[in-house]
Amino acid sequence: GEPPTGELAKAIEDTYKDFEGMKTKFNAALAGIQGSGWAWLVKDTQTNKVLIKTYANQDPVVGQYKPLLGIDAWEHAYYL
């Protein structure tokens, strides 16, 4: 796919410098999950910043965060 454009691209650049920087941090967050969990790109509805959040197991994104992109780290995938 293509990198994001418009408001999302600007929000990513404001926080992570560029799309590649965000991908690097997102991959590091995802790799840091032990067992099962999710890495999410979220929008903080209070600050309007785009952030990376991780949650254990199947815990949902809650509170002030709006999910934009989620990737599931499934523990059994490590055995492939």
Steps between C-alpha positions, in 0.01 A plus 500: 500500500583864491606712797224708659423847368319805629426551867622154603835549326545837670413358842752217453769745388430727798561214743746267323676730247390283206308185406815285508575618855147407608533154339829440681350590839180306424698187410709536817185532712349195331819296547500589869169328568547178697242233423184643347408862461441788265696798375277791407546828321251722682383858502496662843166682498619746765826608333427397137843331488554166329663250738601136515341301783529133588247289686531149638281212387178618337459819704326770297608857436305708754467845647643797318652293218339437163645200311638569152699181431537181701729202456449183702812330639381145543724287722472190281636690200840490670520126440477522119 
